[in-house]
Amino acid sequence: MTEIIIRDLPDYVVEALRARAKRRGVSLEEEVGAILTASIDTARAAFASRAAALRALSAGRRMPAELDSVKIIRKARDAWG
């Protein structure tokens, strides 16, 4: 695991985090870690959900040849010489 240091947090934020940690019966470090982990997990889950929705929308659909990124990139590379 990696360690991080967060400087210059307002006192009220630190005190609120300490209070939350105490209510849960965990250390301040564990509380902050849980908050950060939950934030990242939520963001990843939201991204995965949006990606799945986009995949479902495009399932079975073919892109027009003029929008095929491989062909566009190849054509641009060939033009460079």
N, C-alpha and C positions, 0 to 999 in steps of 0.2 A: 504494500500500500504506500501511497505517496502522502507526504505531509505538506500542508499549506499553512501559511500565516496570513491572517487578515488584519491589517492595521487600520487605525483611525475609525473604528466603528463608533457611532454615537453611544454614549453610556446607556441611554434608554433602551437601545437595541440589545446590548449585552445583558442588561438586567432582565429584559423580557425573555431572552433566550435561556438565561439561568432559571427563571421561574418555570418556563415550559419544561426544561430538563428535570427540575425538581419534582414537578407534578407527575412526570412519567417515570421518575425514579432512575434516571440515567445521568451520565455526566454531560457537561456542557458540550464537550467534543463530540460525544455520540449524538446528541440532539442536533447539532449543526450538521453533522454528517448525514443524518437521516433526512433533514430538510433539503439539503443539496441533492442527495440521491433521489428523493421523491420528485424534485423539480425536473431532473434530467429524465427520469423514467416516464414522467407525464409527457414531456416534450417528445420523447422517442415514440411513445404509444400514439400520440396525436399524428406524428409524421407517418407512422406505419398505417394508421387508419386512412389517412388521405391518400397514401400511395396505393392501398388496396382498392379504394374507391375509384381511383384513376385507372388502375388495371382492369377493374370490372367494366368501366365505361368503354374501354378500348378493346376488350376481349373480342377476338375474331375479326377485328377491323384491320384493313390493310391501309397503309399510308400511301397517298399518291406518289408516284415515282419522283416527282419534282421536290418532294419533301423528305426523301430518303437521305438521311444525314451521311451515310457512307458514300453515296454517289456524289453528294455535294462536296464533301471533303476531298474525294478523289479527283473531281473535276478541278477544284481549286489548286490542288497540288500539281496536277498536270499542266495547268496554266502557268505555274511558276517556272516550269522548265526543268 
